[in-house]
């Protein structure tokens, strides 16, 4: 009977092995802890074997628990994207970026393997945005590439993968890095729109007009198609929003260029620059590299001082010579006039004696007038050289601003003086209101005396012997020749 019970118990244990093991585990937890020596003394031979069996069953439970944990881990496993991980597991989840291997090239796509038994098809339009390329130009059998899971794998083992989307996600990761590190990147200007520009830095982004460098801000279409430096100033991956700044990038670039420039610039260097601003005391010239220097009014021209606007205008291209550099303050003193030779160095060659030229009256003196011949060169027209007639005051004939024709009488290079004359030079008749050498009687226009004077003047040129001495030697002509007494009413 006992043997039968044992046999039945053995069979029951075999049929309900799992339940028996659980009960034993629960009983083992509830039993009080007994010292090892006493437990050995109290146990029967059958009971002595029980703990060993329980230990074996406990190990089995632990193994079963480990297997359960492994199953749960596999169910929750997310694709490992590290290069060392190889291919992703069979379970493909939407949004994952995984590595796949190209196993076959099709006419309009490729077959790839993600590490499982099945292969997946990726059409050409999910490989690239280009439509003018063949599959063999962008993929090769055995090649490993990253793809994004657009649609997760279904029960039939079908999934939608896209290399193009993976590339875009990688670019977004790069752009986020540009934003965090404030890196300057090169952008392609694709379109001018209201309020700014659309630029491409791998993904499209917006460049507001206010963030365009001032040189181009009022002419945005001129930038279309060009590559320009930008900084990412705003980034939101969730909203797919990127704002870029050309102005901020140029500020960084110019600061760097300016720092390098001041290590090289030396007094005496000559640069070509652009007039950026005009002030009462001079002009500001941009010589590049983010450096702007001042040309003082005294360094604009060798000639007389005039308002800056009369010498240079904004946006004029000029050559300048560096006079002084202060790297600490960033100030540079420039000169426009010193880029040219001083006019008095070649005065004798430029203005030989006897030369007739045109000049402007810039100053009236009691004994004559100062005539500006060219930049930095002036000459004296003495009152005695204005006319063959006696002139009481220079103002009777000349005014400041008059343009006159003069002949060079003498050049004194060392003293920087040029003597001039208007005598016998044609082209100044309008300054006198008559032919040179004629004396106008003090009468009013319209009087009888004036009419008589006109009549005499008209008849005299008929006789050559009378006209010739009046032009060459006017001093021999007596005043009574023009008086009305010889004419009978």
ABEGO torsion letter per residue (X at the ends): XAAAAAAAAAAAAAAAAAAAAAAAAAAAAABBBBBAAAAAAABBAAAAAAAAAAAAAAAAAAAAAAAAAAAAAAAABBBBABAAAEBBBABBBBGBBBBBBBABBBAAEBBBBAGBABBBBBBAAAABABAABBAAAABBBGBBBBBBBABBBBAAGBBBBBAAAAAAAAAAAAAAAAAAAGBBBBBBBABBBBGEBBBBAGBBBBBBAAABBAAAAABAAAABGBBBBBBBABBBAAAGBBBBBAAAAAAAAAAAAAAAAAAABBBGBBBBBBBABBBAAEBBBBAEGGBBBBBBAAAABABBBBBAAAABBBGBBBBBBBABBBAAAGBBBBBAAAABBBAAAAAAAABBBGBBBBBBBABBBAAEBBBBABBGBBBBBBAAAABABBBABAAAABBBGBBBBBBBABBBAAAGBBBBBABGBBGAAAAAGBBBGBBBBBBBBGBAAAAAAAAAAAAAAABAAAAAAAAABAAABBAAAABAAABBX
